[in-house]
Amino acid sequence: MGHNYAKPLTAEVRMERVFSRLPEDWAVKMERQNSEGWSVTMQRPDGALHHAMGPVLVDVLEEVWRALR
């Protein structure tokens, strides 16, 4: 009997997944803050805006994307 184990997602795969799901008409701003990690701001065409900060870029991107989708 075979086993089907889920393959853990790497940071690169997670980044690719978020970028592939972002609509082209969304504004995205990513900045590296000196000691605070990453700052990500996204805005939909309807004006909805969300901002988050954190030490790991992909985590912050996913958080902001999920808040706006």
Backbone torsions as a table, in degrees:
resi	resn	phi	psi	omega
1	MET	NA	129.8	-179.9
2	GLY	-84.0	159.8	178.4
3	HIS	-114.6	139.8	179.1
4	ASN	-115.5	93.8	179.9
5	TYR	-96.5	138.1	177.2
6	ALA	-70.1	134.9	178.0
7	LYS	-82.2	127.1	179.6
8	PRO	-64.3	142.0	-179.3
9	LEU	-81.9	130.2	175.3
10	THR	-81.4	166.5	178.2
11	ALA	-60.3	-37.2	-179.8
12	GLU	-65.1	-42.6	179.1
13	VAL	-66.3	-40.5	178.1
14	ARG	-63.3	-42.1	178.4
15	MET	-62.5	-46.0	180.0
16	GLU	-60.6	-39.4	179.9
17	ARG	-65.0	-44.1	179.5
18	VAL	-64.9	-47.8	-178.5
19	PHE	-63.3	-34.7	-179.6
20	SER	-71.7	-21.1	-178.3
21	ARG	-96.3	-10.3	180.0
22	LEU	-74.0	125.3	175.5
23	PRO	-63.3	146.6	-177.0
24	GLU	-64.7	-23.9	-177.0
25	ASP	-91.6	8.5	174.9
26	TRP	-88.0	138.9	174.3
27	ALA	-86.3	134.6	-179.0
28	VAL	-131.6	129.6	177.6
29	LYS	-129.8	122.7	178.6
30	MET	-120.6	130.6	178.8
31	GLU	-136.4	141.3	173.8
32	ARG	-91.7	120.1	177.1
33	GLN	-87.7	148.4	-173.9
34	ASN	-50.0	-68.5	-176.8
35	SER	-112.1	0.0	-174.4
36	GLU	-100.0	-0.6	-179.9
37	GLY	92.4	-130.6	-173.6
38	TRP	-113.5	147.0	175.3
39	SER	-121.0	127.1	179.6
40	VAL	-128.2	130.9	175.8
41	THR	-126.9	132.5	174.9
42	MET	-128.5	146.5	177.9
43	GLN	-138.1	129.3	175.4
44	ARG	-81.8	161.8	178.9
45	PRO	-59.7	-26.5	179.7
46	ASP	-78.0	0.4	176.9
47	GLY	98.2	-10.8	177.8
48	ALA	-61.6	131.4	-173.8
49	LEU	-130.6	141.4	174.7
50	HIS	-142.5	144.9	-178.3
51	HIS	-136.8	142.5	175.4
52	ALA	-149.5	159.8	177.9
53	MET	-133.1	151.2	177.0
54	GLY	-177.5	170.6	-176.1
55	PRO	-77.4	-23.1	-176.4
56	VAL	-115.6	119.3	-174.3
57	LEU	-55.7	-48.3	-176.0
58	VAL	-63.5	-35.6	177.7
59	ASP	-64.0	-41.9	-179.2
60	VAL	-69.4	-41.7	177.3
61	LEU	-58.9	-46.7	179.9
62	GLU	-63.1	-41.3	179.9
63	GLU	-60.5	-47.3	-177.9
64	VAL	-68.6	-42.7	179.6
65	TRP	-60.4	-45.5	180.0
66	ARG	-63.5	-35.5	-179.5
67	ALA	-67.2	-29.2	-175.5
68	LEU	-100.3	-14.2	-175.8
69	ARG	-74.4	NA	NA
